[in-house]
């Protein structure tokens, strides 16, 4: 039976929603073996993307980087270097490099993705928001704070044009808080950090009755940042929101 990308991703999402990472990885590897046997390059590239992301999340550096390099080679092999699918892969690969201390290697891949997006997408496409946020993170690592802030503000502008994307805006404001701390130091940046966290809290609270997995993911992602800055009650609130959503699933 031919492999179906939507079914593969649906099963993957089901496993990840239960935090069953070992089963998720086995699921991807099983389908990868089948796709490689069948020579199904589209599915192979999809699975390389999912595996690099999962391994990044699990802190498996060598595996994540290995799948990143395989994905980049697969793009060349398929001759799709200027396709939207390639841009998504460039973004994912760059995110892996950034996560494991290779921000300088990530930036050219982010820039490739940005170039392709600019040619093919509406300026308010939500994919720009993810790209700009991830570029900002890498630029902060490289101490290019002004350029990072520019990309974060561009991400906010994009998400403001898309209904229901307040949680994603919140993530960007938390990124801005981390960036200003990295630039100025915790004490000097305290006032600005407080402003950014306040806006992020308002944005997250605008969706507090949501029950979707996307909102649960954002709550999970944001909770530790609030905890880091001493907002322990709100950290616990976000953790509880995530837990309630997953318990309903």
Beta strands, then each sheet from edge to edge (+ up, - down):
end
